[in-house]
C-alpha cells in the first residue's frame, strides 16, 4: 500500500505528465510514420486522386460538349419547325387561292353554259315559231281553198289557188302572231 501512496502523492500519472524521453520517442515514431506514408502511401493516393480529377474534368468537358450539341440540335430543330410551319402556311394559302380560282372558273363556266343554253332555247323557240307559222299558213291556205271552192262551187286552177292564198295571207298579220309567240316564250 505504501507504493500506491507514493504514486498518488508523487506527482500523478505519467500519462498526464509525460516525460521528455517518451515525447522524443513519440516524435521520432510520428516522423518515421510520416516518411513511410509519404514514400509508400501518398503517391498512390495522389495518383488515384489525380486520375479521379482528370476523369471528372473529362466528364465535365464531355457534358459541356453534349449540352452544346443538344443546344445546336434544338436550334436546328426549331429552325426546321419554323420553316415547316411557313411552308405549311404557304401551301394553305396556295390551296385557298387555287380553290377560289376553280370556284370562279366554275361560276364563269356555269354562266357561259347557262347563256349558251338560253341562246339555244331562244333559237329553238324561234325555229318552232317559224314552223308553227308555216304550218298555220299552210292550214290557212288549205282552208281558204276549201272555203273558196265551197263558195264558188268550182275547182280552181293553180293560178287561182296562188292568188287566193296570197290575198288571204296578205290580210292576215303573221308578224303580230310571231310577236305574241316571242313574248309568251320569253316570259316562260
C-alpha positions as CSV (number, residue, x, y, z in Angstrom):
1,X,0.0,0.0,0.0
2,X,2.9,2.3,0.6
3,X,3.8,2.2,-3.2
4,X,0.4,3.4,-4.2
5,X,0.7,6.3,-1.9
6,X,3.9,7.4,-3.5
7,X,2.4,7.3,-6.9
8,X,-0.6,9.2,-5.8
9,X,1.3,11.8,-3.9
10,X,4.4,11.9,-6.0
11,X,3.1,13.9,-8.9
12,X,0.4,11.8,-10.5
13,X,0.2,9.6,-13.6
14,X,2.9,9.6,-16.2
15,X,0.2,10.0,-18.9
16,X,-0.8,13.3,-17.6
17,X,2.7,14.5,-17.2
18,X,4.7,12.6,-19.8
19,X,8.4,12.5,-19.6
20,X,10.8,14.1,-22.2
21,X,12.0,10.7,-23.3
22,X,8.5,9.5,-24.2
23,X,7.9,12.7,-26.1
24,X,11.1,12.3,-28.1
25,X,10.3,8.7,-29.0
26,X,6.7,9.7,-29.9
27,X,8.0,12.4,-32.2
28,X,10.5,10.0,-33.8
29,X,7.8,7.4,-34.4
30,X,5.5,10.1,-35.8
31,X,8.2,11.3,-38.2
32,X,9.0,7.8,-39.3
33,X,5.3,7.2,-39.9
34,X,5.0,10.4,-42.0
35,X,8.1,9.4,-44.0
36,X,6.8,5.9,-44.7
37,X,3.3,7.3,-45.6
38,X,4.9,9.9,-47.9
39,X,7.1,7.3,-49.6
40,X,4.6,4.4,-49.9
41,X,1.0,5.6,-49.3
42,X,0.8,9.2,-50.5
43,X,2.0,8.6,-54.1
44,X,-0.7,6.0,-54.9
45,X,-3.3,8.1,-53.1
46,X,-2.2,11.2,-55.0
47,X,-2.2,9.2,-58.3
48,X,-5.7,8.0,-57.6
49,X,-6.9,11.5,-56.8
50,X,-5.2,12.9,-60.0
51,X,-6.9,10.1,-62.1
52,X,-10.2,10.9,-60.4
53,X,-9.7,14.7,-61.0
54,X,-8.9,14.0,-64.7
55,X,-11.9,11.7,-65.1
56,X,-14.2,14.3,-63.5
57,X,-12.8,17.1,-65.8
58,X,-13.2,14.9,-68.8
59,X,-16.8,14.1,-67.7
60,X,-17.5,17.8,-67.3
61,X,-16.0,18.6,-70.7
62,X,-18.0,15.8,-72.3
63,X,-21.1,17.0,-70.6
64,X,-20.4,20.6,-71.8
65,X,-19.9,19.4,-75.4
66,X,-23.0,17.2,-75.2
67,X,-25.0,20.2,-73.9
68,X,-23.6,22.4,-76.7
69,X,-24.5,19.8,-79.3
70,X,-28.0,19.4,-77.8
71,X,-28.4,23.2,-77.9
72,X,-27.3,23.3,-81.6
73,X,-29.7,20.4,-82.4
74,X,-32.5,22.2,-80.6
75,X,-31.8,25.4,-82.5
76,X,-31.7,23.4,-85.8
77,X,-35.0,21.6,-84.8
78,X,-36.7,24.9,-84.0
79,X,-35.5,26.4,-87.3
80,X,-36.7,23.4,-89.3
81,X,-40.0,23.6,-87.4
82,X,-40.4,27.3,-88.3
83,X,-39.6,26.6,-91.9
84,X,-42.1,23.7,-91.9
85,X,-44.8,25.9,-90.5
86,X,-44.0,28.6,-93.1
87,X,-44.2,26.0,-95.8
88,X,-47.5,24.7,-94.4
89,X,-48.9,28.2,-94.3
90,X,-47.8,28.8,-97.8
91,X,-49.4,25.6,-99.0
92,X,-52.6,26.5,-97.3
93,X,-52.6,30.0,-98.9
94,X,-51.9,28.5,-102.4
95,X,-54.6,25.9,-101.9
96,X,-57.1,28.6,-100.9
97,X,-56.2,30.6,-104.0
98,X,-56.5,27.6,-106.2
99,X,-59.9,26.7,-104.7
100,X,-61.1,30.3,-105.2
101,X,-59.8,30.3,-108.8
102,X,-61.5,26.9,-109.5
103,X,-64.7,28.2,-107.9
104,X,-64.5,31.4,-110.0
105,X,-63.9,29.4,-113.2
106,X,-66.8,27.1,-112.3
107,X,-69.1,30.1,-111.9
108,X,-67.9,31.6,-115.2
109,X,-68.3,28.2,-117.0
110,X,-71.8,27.7,-115.5
111,X,-72.8,31.2,-116.5
112,X,-71.5,30.7,-120.1
113,X,-73.2,27.3,-120.2
114,X,-76.5,28.9,-118.9
115,X,-76.2,31.7,-121.5
116,X,-75.5,29.2,-124.3
117,X,-78.4,27.1,-123.2
118,X,-80.7,30.2,-123.1
119,X,-79.5,31.1,-126.6
120,X,-80.1,27.6,-127.9
121,X,-83.6,27.7,-126.3
122,X,-84.3,31.0,-127.9
123,X,-83.2,29.6,-131.3
124,X,-85.3,26.5,-130.7
125,X,-88.3,28.7,-129.8
126,X,-87.8,30.9,-132.9
127,X,-87.5,27.8,-135.1
128,X,-90.6,26.2,-133.6
129,X,-92.4,29.5,-134.0
130,X,-91.4,29.7,-137.7
131,X,-92.5,26.0,-138.2
132,X,-95.8,26.7,-136.4
133,X,-96.4,29.9,-138.6
134,X,-95.5,27.9,-141.7
135,X,-97.9,25.2,-140.6
136,X,-100.6,27.8,-139.9
137,X,-100.0,29.4,-143.3
138,X,-100.4,26.0,-145.0
139,X,-103.5,25.2,-143.0
140,X,-105.0,28.7,-143.7
141,X,-104.2,28.2,-147.4
142,X,-105.9,24.8,-147.4
143,X,-108.9,26.2,-145.5
144,X,-109.0,29.2,-147.8
145,X,-109.0,26.9,-150.9
146,X,-111.7,24.7,-149.4
147,X,-113.8,27.7,-148.4
148,X,-113.4,29.2,-151.8
149,X,-114.3,26.0,-153.5
150,X,-117.4,25.7,-151.4
151,X,-118.4,29.3,-152.0
152,X,-117.8,29.2,-155.7
153,X,-118.7,25.6,-156.1
154,X,-116.0,25.0,-158.6
155,X,-112.5,23.8,-158.6
156,X,-109.8,26.4,-159.0
157,X,-106.7,26.0,-161.1
158,X,-103.2,26.6,-159.7
159,X,-103.1,30.3,-160.5
160,X,-106.4,30.9,-158.8
161,X,-105.1,28.9,-155.8
162,X,-102.0,31.0,-155.6
163,X,-103.8,34.3,-155.9
164,X,-106.4,33.4,-153.3
165,X,-103.6,32.2,-150.9
166,X,-101.6,35.4,-151.4
167,X,-104.7,37.5,-150.8
168,X,-105.6,35.6,-147.6
169,X,-102.1,35.7,-146.3
170,X,-101.7,39.4,-147.0
171,X,-104.8,40.1,-145.0
172,X,-103.6,38.0,-142.1
173,X,-100.9,39.7,-139.8
174,X,-98.3,37.0,-139.1
175,X,-95.9,39.4,-137.5
176,X,-98.3,40.1,-134.7
177,X,-98.8,36.4,-134.2
178,X,-95.0,35.9,-134.1
179,X,-94.6,38.8,-131.6
180,X,-97.2,37.2,-129.3
181,X,-95.3,33.9,-129.5
182,X,-92.0,35.6,-128.7
183,X,-93.5,37.3,-125.7
184,X,-95.0,34.1,-124.5
185,X,-91.7,32.2,-125.0
186,X,-89.6,34.9,-123.2
187,X,-91.8,35.0,-120.1
188,X,-91.8,31.3,-119.6
